[in-house]
Amino acid sequence: MLDVLAWAYFDLGKLDKSEEAFSEILDINPNAEPGLQGRAWIYYYRDDYVQASEWFRKAVARKPSAESLSGLAASDRHSGQVEFDEYEESMRLALALDPEYTWGIRELAWSLTDQFRYDEALELFRTATEIDSFDANAQYGMAVVLIEQDEWEEAFNYITRTLELDPDFVAGKSRRSLILLMLDRPKQALADAEAVINATPDEADGYVRKARALSAMGRRAKAHEVLQTAEEMAGPNSYLLYWRADLLAADYEFEAALVQIRRSVKRDDANHIDHRFHAEIALWLDKTTEARGAINRALKLSPDEPYTQYVNALVMLNEGQFKAAESTFDMAIEAGLSEDYLGDFLSALVAEGRIVQALRMRVRYSNGNQG
């Protein structure tokens, strides 16, 4: 009865009450697995992953289960106690105990998404939706991965289902705004962006969505105003400054864009995308040394990301490393970069006077020989 009560409080978001009930279980029996595991989940959802790991280990020692094993694996990963390979092995072991444990399926799928293993993540999210068609998180996961794969129409179907199940899901509305924008429906994207701003006026996300929608509608000046307002309301963060730079670059205001992206990459929350874009803007301004420093930082954070490798190849062209640039482009293609970028790379080679190299590369790719 206490276990049922504890989980009822947990599902209502009343973690203090839930913890009290789990503690009562442990008062009755300090080795009761439901109490040990329940205490672990309390710590987990409070983001105290070190404590969560300790309690999950106690639960696993008492009675191994999909729930406790996957909770332990996730806690160890979030607290940096294990490498990804060990985490994945533990998660798959947990799911072998219960192949229909949707929390574990989703957790592994989200972590694979972080590793850019989109096909595997998609398969897992799809499995979760087939087990439980009312699982909004799994539906949302499907949409997120399909966005990463540029499958916008299909992503729209899943984000629609997500918001049917959870109409107040702000992140879902934000993603739908992005999808609608990419489907060339900026007015509808703008409506979702406004809803996100209304729900979270002190966060940058809704303002960025709104600015992008306005820009797509040709209202560039208004878009820049929105991002200025966003900085006043939400404060400067790397994400917001990135998009300030992006909109300025779209207007060919590269010097102004460089100012904003330099602000972005100085922040602790800057990621490989910020550094990569810094490299691109520096290249457009023929600042090769600055571009090299920026792309090196991007590669350090995400060495296997295909587009980052592609930008590295472009920097190499500016540095005169023509054969190395070609090899790096080949590696980017092997890592998953679309061959649509081949034309741009060949144009860059021609601009550097490497006409014969470009022709040979074109023939090589036409014959299906990428490496």
N, C-alpha and C positions, 0 to 999 in steps of 0.2 A: 504493500500500500504506500509506503514512504517513497519507493522508487517511482511509482506512477505519479505521485504528488510532485516529486522533485522535477520530473520531466515535464509535467504540466506547467509548472512555474518557468522552467527553462524555455519552453516554446512560447511563453508569453513575454519573454525577455526580462523576467524578474530573477536575475542571477543570484541576488543576495538570498532571496527566499528559497531558490533551488538549492543553493549551497547549504542552507540550514537543514533542509530535508536530507540531503546526502550525508551530512555530518551526523544526523540522528541514526542513519543506517550504520555508520561506522562506530557510533557509540554502542550500538547493540552488538555488532560483530566487526572488529577492526579489520578482518580479512575478507569481508563481504565484497565480492567482485563488483556488484552494481554500485556500491558506495565508492569504491576505488576508482572505477571508470568515470562515474559521475563527477567526482571531484576533479579528475583530469580534464574533463570537457569544460568545466567551469574555468579553470586556469587557461585552457586553450582559447576560449572565446573572450578572455580578458587579455589576450596576447602575451601572456606570461608562459612562453613556450618551454623554458627550462623546467619550471615547476610542473607543467603539464607532462613533460617527458618522464619525470620521476614517478608521477602517479599512474601514468599509462604503463610503465614498467611493472609496477606493483600489480596492476590489473591483469597484465599479460601473464605474470608469474602465477597468479591465482587461477586464471582461466583464459587461455588464448581465444580470441574471437576476431572476426573481421573488423569490428568496431574499435577494439582496443589496439590491435596491431596497426591499423591504418592511422589511428590517432597518434600512436607513438612515432610512426614513420614521418607523419606530417610535422609533428612537434620537433623532432630531431632535425628535420630539414630547415624549418623556420628559425631554429635557434643556432643553425650552423654547425651542428654536431656530426652531421654525415654529409658525404658527397652525394651528388645526384644519382649516381649508379646504385649506390647502396639503398638510397631512399626508394628508387623505382623497384628494386628487387623486393623490398619489404612490402611495398604497396601491392605488388602483384601476388605475393604470398597471401596477404590479407584477403584479396579478392578471390583467390583460389578457395578460401574457406567459405566465402559467400559471394558468388558471382553477381548477385542482384543487390549488393549493398551500394545504393546509389551515391551516398556521400563519398565513399571511397573511390567510386568510378569518376565522379566529378572532380575530386581533389587531384587525382592522377591526371585527368584530362587538362585541368588548368595548369598544372606544373609542366606538362608536355607542351602546352601552348607557349609557356615562357621560354621553352627550349627551341622554339620554332619548328617543332615536330607536329605540324598542323594536321597531316593526314591521320596520324595515330590519335591525336586529340579529338578530331572530328568523329572518328569511329567510336570512341568511348562516350562522347557526349550523345551521339545517336543511340547508343546502347541504353544510356540512362533515360532518354526520352521514350524509348520503346518499353522500358520497364515501368515508367511512371510518366504518363503523358501530361500530368499536372505539375511536373517538376519545372518551375519557372527558371531556376538556376541553370538547369541543363539546356533548356530552350535558348536561354541567353548565351550560354557557352557556344551553342551551335552558331548563333548569329555572329559572335565575336570571331570565331575561327573562319567562317565564310567571308567575313570582311577582310581578314588577312589574306585570303585567297582571291580577293576581288570578285567574289560571287555575290554581287549586290542584290540581284532579284531574289535569289534563294535566301540570302540573309534577311531580306525584308519580311519574308514569310515567317521566319523564326522569331524575329523581334516583335512582329505583330502578335504572335502567340504568347510571347513573354509578357507583353503588356495587357493581354486579355486576362492572363492569370494573376498579374500583379500591376494594376493600373497606376499605382503611385510610385513605381520603381523609377527613380530619377535617372540612374545610369542607363536604364533601358530607353528612356526618352531621349537621352543624349545620343546614344548609338543610333536610334531611329532618325534623329536629325541628320546625322552623318550619312546614313544610308540614303535618305531622301535627297540629300544634296548630290550624292554620286549618281542617283537615278535622274538627275536633272529636274528635280522638283523643289526648287529653292524656297518657294513660298510656304510649302508645307514644312520644310526643314526649319524655316524661321519660326513657325508656330511652336514647334517642339522646343526650339532653343529658348523662346520666351518662357515656356513652362519650366524649363530647367533653371533659368535665372530666378523666376518667382519662388521656386522651391529652395534654391541655394544661392541667394544673392551675394554671399561673401566668398564664393568659389569661382574660379576662372572659367570653368568648363562651358557653362551656358553662354557666356559672353563670346568665347571663341567660336562656338557653333553659330551664334547670331552673326558675328562678323563675317564668317565664311559664307553664310547664306546671303547676306547683303552684298558682299563682293560678287557673288555669282549673279546677282540681280543687277549688277552694274552700279551699285551705290557704294563706290569705293570710299569716298570721303566719310560717309556715315559709318562704314565698317571700321575705319581707323579711329573714329570718335568712340565707338563702342569699346575697342580694346584699350583706349586711354582711360575710359570710365572703369573698365575692369581692373586696371592696375590701381586705381584709387579705391575701389571697393574691396578687392581681394588681395591687394598687395602684389609686388612683383614675384613671379615664380618662373621657373625655367620654361614650363609649358606655355604660359601666356607670352613670354618674351619671344619664344620661338615663332609663334604665330604672328606677332607684330613684325618680326623680321620677314616672315614668309609673305605677308600681304604687301610689304614694301618692295620686296624683290619682284613680286608679280607686277608691280607698277614700274619696274626697272629702276627703282631708287636704291641701287646697290650699296651706296655709301651709308645711307640711313639704315638699310637692312643690316649692314655690318655692325653698326653701333648697337643695335638691339641684340643681335646674336652674341656679340661679345659680352653683353650684360648677362645673357642666358647662361653661357658656358662657365661663368665665374661662380655660379651658384652651386650649392651642395646637391641640389636635386637634378642637376644636368645629367642627361644620359647620352648614349652613343648617337642618338638621332640628332641631338643638339650639336654635338661636336662634328658630326658628319655634315650637317647643313652649314656650319661655320666654314668647313673646308670648301664646300661648293661656292659659297658667297666669295670667299677669298680668291678662289680660282677665277670667278667672273671678273674680279678686279685685278687679276694678274698678280696677286700677292702669294707667290708660290711658297715662300718660306712659312708664312702663316698657315697656308693650306696644309702643308706637311705636318706641322705641329698639331693641327686640329684633327687630321685624319688618323694620326698615330694614337691620339687619345681615344678616338672612336673605336679603333681596332683593338685597343687594350681592353675596352669594356665589352666589345662584341666582335671577336675576331672572325667568327664564322658567318656573320650576317652578309648575304650576297650583295646587297646594294652598297654596303660599306666597302666591300672589296672592289666594287665597280668604281666608286669615287676614288679609292686608292689608286686604281689604274689610271684614272684621269690625271691625278696629281703627278704620277710617274711620267706621263706624257709631257707635262709642263717642265719636269725636271730633266727631260731628255733621255729618260730610261725607257726607250721604245720597246725593246724586246721584253724587258721585265714587265712593262705595262700590258703587253699582249698576253703574256703568261698569266698575269694576275686577272685579266679579263676572262680568260679561259677558266680559271679557278672559280670565279664568280658565277659563271654559267653552270659549272658542275655543282656548285652549292645551291643552285635554284634560281639564279637570275634569269629573267625572261630574255629570249633572243631578240625581242623587240629593241633592246638596247644596242644591238650590234650596229645598226645604222648610225646611231649617235657616236659610238666609239670610232667607227671608220671615218666619220666626218672629222672627228678630232685628230685622227692620224693624218688625214689629208691636210688639215689646217697647219700641221707641224711639218708639212712637206714630205711626209712618208707615204707617197702615193703607191709605190710598188708594194710596200708592206701591207697597205690597206687592200690592194687588189688580191694579193695572195691570201690574205685572211678571209676575204669575201669568198673566194673559190673554195677554201678549206671548209668553211661553214656550209656552203652550198652542197658540198659533197658529204656533209654529215660528219666531218672529222673536226671535232672541237679541240682535241688535245694532241 
